[in-house]
Amino acid sequence: MKIRKKSVLLLLMLFLILGGMYAQNGTSDWNNYFSINAGVGTNFILVEGMSVGITFEPKYALSPLFMVGGKGGLHFSFENEGNNIIALESQGFFRWNFLRLGGEQYGHTIDIFAQGGIGFLGAFRGTDVKESRSSLLFDLTAGVTIPLGSIWHIEPSIRGGYPFLGGASITVGRRFNTPQRVREIPVITREVIDRAEYIIFASNNTVYNNRIDRDAVSLNELAIIQTARILRENPDFIVRIEGHANPVTNDPDEPAELLSISTARANQVAAQLRARGVPESQIVIAAHGGTRTLVGANDYDRWNMNRRVELIIVPAGDN
């Protein structure tokens, strides 16, 4: 099958752009990340039969549910001596994490995904390179992402399409977080027009009013309603939303994870204020991770105060 390279590249670019535009919609409060996977697998290639190979897969998370990326593979099929087949795979793909097990409040999620890709497969036959050819590649993959902590994960998967009639692989991946969406501002020194309000979150939870008792839910709602009212009535003031988290271990990965949690909590509170008519221009977000705890680590009765988001209202000139 002869395909013009320019046509395929344009089709691939359109595929990735449309997927990215759809996935990015509505994810302004979420922090993106890169991931790189590498592993081994076996495939049944049309005409050429069974093969084994290695694969390399960089990808970018556009939202909690959608990713775009590329896949490169080197496949080996063994027929008669001296007539081995080497196939080179290159494709771009769009992934949908259609089922998430666990949820953020329980830690890292297990994602079950469906993935579609398009690209090239070049096959080279034997040392004399006879009957070499290239083909357009269509790929459908289903698999599961299993976290091994905050950075590493494994992904077993199965695939089908053209010219790969079927196959299976397992890869190991590493996550690389992008800079957090936090706008830091200098320490506020002027008098605020209202006392600082606190929004409380459950342990290891970034979802507003989730897994906390009714009294805490009521207090959170009261703080949000009062803050939104003050800001609507005073357009020359802003609210500084400061997210915090509670350090509990000596794990070297914990500070980065706590920063991510505190950022997500602050963004959740910001979304509540926006929903109540507070414009973006009156909202400033900051995150401190576990660096500004209010109580000691052994004071179990008050640990919830370290899982807080502070709402501080100040004149706009003080930001």
C-alpha positions in Angstrom: 0.0 0.0 0.0 1.6 3.2 -1.1 0.7 6.3 0.9 2.1 9.8 0.4 4.0 10.9 3.5 2.6 14.4 3.5 -1.0 13.2 3.4 -0.4 10.8 6.3 1.5 13.5 8.4 -1.4 15.9 7.9 -3.9 13.3 8.9 -1.8 12.5 12.0 -1.5 16.1 13.0 -5.2 16.6 12.6 -5.9 13.5 14.7 -3.7 14.8 17.6 -5.0 18.4 17.4 -8.7 17.5 17.4 -8.1 15.0 20.3 -6.1 17.6 22.2 -8.8 20.3 21.8 -11.5 18.0 23.0 -9.6 16.7 25.9 -8.4 20.1 27.1 -11.9 21.5 27.3 -12.9 22.3 30.9 -9.6 21.3 32.5 -8.3 24.7 33.6 -8.1 23.6 37.3 -6.0 20.5 36.6 -2.3 20.1 36.3 -1.0 18.3 33.2 2.0 15.9 33.2 4.2 13.9 30.9 4.7 10.1 31.0 7.2 7.8 29.3 6.7 4.0 29.0 9.0 1.3 27.7 8.4 -2.5 27.6 8.1 -5.7 25.6 5.3 -7.5 23.7 4.3 -9.9 21.1 2.2 -9.2 18.0 0.6 -11.1 15.1 1.4 -9.1 12.0 -0.7 -9.6 8.8 1.2 -11.9 6.4 4.4 -11.9 8.4 3.1 -13.9 11.4 4.1 -13.7 15.0 6.7 -11.3 16.2 8.3 -10.1 19.5 9.5 -6.7 20.1 10.2 -3.6 22.3 8.2 -0.4 22.5 8.7 3.1 23.6 5.8 5.4 24.4 5.9 9.1 25.4 2.6 10.7 26.2 1.0 13.9 27.6 -2.0 14.1 29.9 -4.4 16.8 28.8 -6.9 16.1 31.5 -7.6 13.3 34.1 -9.5 11.4 31.3 -7.6 12.1 28.1 -4.0 11.8 26.8 -2.2 12.2 23.5 1.2 10.6 22.6 3.3 8.7 20.2 4.5 5.1 20.1 7.7 3.6 18.5 8.3 -0.1 18.2 10.9 -2.5 16.9 9.5 -6.0 16.0 11.3 -9.2 15.1 9.8 -12.1 13.2 11.8 -15.3 12.7 11.2 -17.5 9.6 13.9 -19.3 7.7 17.5 -18.8 8.5 18.8 -15.6 7.0 15.3 -14.4 6.2 14.3 -12.8 9.4 11.9 -9.8 9.4 12.4 -6.6 11.2 9.4 -4.2 11.4 9.6 -0.6 12.6 6.4 1.0 14.0 5.7 4.7 14.4 2.3 6.2 15.4 0.5 8.9 17.2 -2.5 8.1 19.4 -5.3 9.5 21.5 -6.2 7.8 24.8 -9.4 7.9 26.9 -9.3 6.7 30.5 -12.9 5.7 30.5 -12.9 4.1 34.0 -11.1 5.3 37.1 -11.0 3.0 40.1 -10.4 4.5 43.5 -10.5 8.2 43.1 -8.2 10.9 44.4 -9.6 10.6 47.9 -8.1 7.1 48.1 -4.8 8.0 46.6 -3.6 7.2 43.1 -6.2 5.8 40.7 -6.2 2.7 38.5 -7.2 3.8 35.0 -8.7 1.5 32.4 -8.2 3.0 29.0 -9.1 2.7 25.3 -6.6 4.1 22.8 -6.7 4.7 19.0 -3.6 5.4 16.9 -2.5 6.0 13.3 0.9 5.8 11.8 3.4 3.7 9.7 4.8 0.2 9.8 7.9 -0.5 7.7 8.9 -4.2 7.2 12.4 -5.3 6.1 12.9 -8.9 5.1 16.2 -10.7 5.6 19.8 -9.6 4.9 19.1 -9.1 1.2 16.2 -6.7 2.0 13.9 -8.3 -0.6 10.2 -7.7 -0.4 10.6 -4.7 2.0 7.5 -2.5 2.2 5.7 0.1 4.2 2.1 0.3 5.3 -0.3 2.6 6.9 -1.0 1.5 10.5 -4.3 1.7 12.4 -4.3 0.6 16.0 -6.9 0.0 18.7 -5.6 -0.7 22.2 -7.2 -1.5 25.6 -5.3 -1.7 28.8 -5.0 -0.6 32.4 -2.6 1.8 34.2 -1.6 0.5 37.6 0.2 3.0 39.8 3.3 1.9 41.8 3.4 5.0 44.0 3.3 8.7 42.9 5.8 8.4 40.0 6.0 4.8 38.6 3.3 2.7 37.0 2.9 -0.4 34.8 0.5 -0.8 31.8 -0.5 -4.3 30.5 -2.5 -4.0 27.3 -3.9 -5.8 24.2 -4.2 -4.5 20.7 -5.7 -5.0 17.3 -6.0 -3.3 14.0 -4.0 -3.2 10.7 -1.5 -4.7 10.0 -1.3 -5.8 13.6 -4.2 -8.3 13.8 -3.6 -8.8 17.5 -1.0 -8.5 20.2 -0.2 -8.0 23.9 2.4 -6.0 25.8 3.5 -4.8 29.2 5.4 -1.6 29.8 6.8 0.3 32.8 6.3 4.0 32.9 7.5 7.1 34.8 5.5 10.3 35.4 7.0 13.7 35.0 4.9 16.5 36.6 4.7 19.9 34.9 5.0 23.0 37.0 2.0 23.6 39.3 -0.5 26.3 38.3 0.2 28.4 41.3 0.5 32.2 41.3 2.6 33.1 44.3 2.3 36.7 45.7 4.2 38.6 48.4 3.2 38.2 52.0 0.2 40.4 52.8 0.9 43.0 55.4 -2.1 45.3 55.3 -5.2 44.8 57.4 -7.8 42.5 55.8 -11.5 43.5 55.7 -12.6 40.2 57.0 -11.0 37.5 59.2 -9.5 34.5 57.4 -12.0 31.7 56.7 -11.0 28.1 56.6 -12.2 25.3 54.3 -11.5 21.8 55.7 -10.7 18.7 53.6 -10.7 15.1 54.5 -7.4 13.2 54.8 -5.7 12.5 51.4 -8.7 14.2 49.7 -8.8 17.0 47.2 -12.6 16.9 46.6 -14.6 19.8 48.2 -17.0 18.6 50.9 -16.2 14.9 50.4 -15.9 12.4 53.2 -16.3 15.0 56.0 -19.1 15.2 58.6 -22.2 17.3 58.2 -21.0 20.1 60.6 -17.8 20.6 58.6 -19.8 20.6 55.4 -22.1 23.3 56.8 -19.1 25.4 58.0 -17.4 25.1 54.6 -20.5 26.2 52.8 -21.0 29.2 55.1 -17.4 30.3 54.5 -17.8 30.1 50.8 -21.1 31.9 50.7 -19.8 34.7 53.0 -16.6 35.1 51.0 -18.5 35.2 47.7 -20.9 37.8 49.0 -18.2 40.1 50.2 -16.3 39.9 46.9 -19.4 40.5 44.8 -20.2 43.6 46.9 -16.6 44.8 46.9 -15.2 44.5 43.3 -12.0 46.3 44.3 -11.0 43.5 46.6 -9.5 40.0 45.9 -9.4 36.8 47.8 -6.1 34.9 48.3 -6.9 31.2 48.3 -4.0 29.4 50.1 -4.0 25.6 50.0 -2.3 23.4 52.6 -1.7 19.7 53.2 -0.7 17.6 56.2 2.8 15.9 56.1 2.7 12.4 57.6 5.8 10.5 56.4 9.5 11.0 55.7 9.1 9.8 52.0 11.3 12.0 49.8 8.4 12.1 47.2 5.9 13.5 49.8 6.7 17.3 49.5 5.9 17.3 45.8 2.8 15.2 46.4 1.6 17.5 49.2 2.2 20.5 46.9 0.0 18.9 44.3 -2.7 18.1 46.8 -2.7 21.6 48.3 -2.9 23.1 44.7 -5.9 20.8 43.9 -7.6 21.8 47.1 -7.2 25.5 46.4 -8.5 25.1 42.8 -11.5 23.2 44.2 -12.4 26.2 46.4 -11.7 28.7 43.6 -14.2 26.7 41.5 -16.8 27.1 44.2 -16.4 30.8 44.3 -16.6 31.1 40.5 -19.8 29.1 40.6 -21.2 31.8 43.0 -20.4 34.7 40.7 -16.9 35.7 41.7 -14.9 36.7 38.6 -11.5 35.3 37.9 -9.9 38.8 38.4 -10.7 38.7 42.1 -9.2 35.2 42.7 -5.5 34.6 43.5 -4.3 31.0 44.1 -1.3 29.9 46.2 -0.2 26.5 47.5 2.1 25.7 50.3 2.0 21.9 50.5 2.9 20.8 54.0 5.3 23.7 54.8 2.9 25.7 57.0 1.4 23.4 59.5 -0.6 24.9 62.4 -0.2 22.0 64.9 2.4 19.4 65.8 2.5 16.0 64.1 1.4 14.2 67.3 -1.7 16.3 67.8 -4.1 13.8 66.1 -7.2 15.7 67.2 -6.3 18.8 65.2 -4.6 17.3 62.1 -7.6 18.5 60.1 -6.4 22.1 60.5 -3.4 21.2 58.4 -5.7 20.0 55.6 -7.2 23.4 55.1 -7.7 26.1 52.5 -7.5 29.7 53.8 -9.6 32.4 52.3 -8.0 35.9 52.9 -9.7 39.0 51.5 -7.6 42.0 50.9 -7.6 45.2 48.7 -6.6 44.5 45.1 -3.5 46.8 45.5 -2.1 44.4 48.2 -1.6 41.5 45.9 
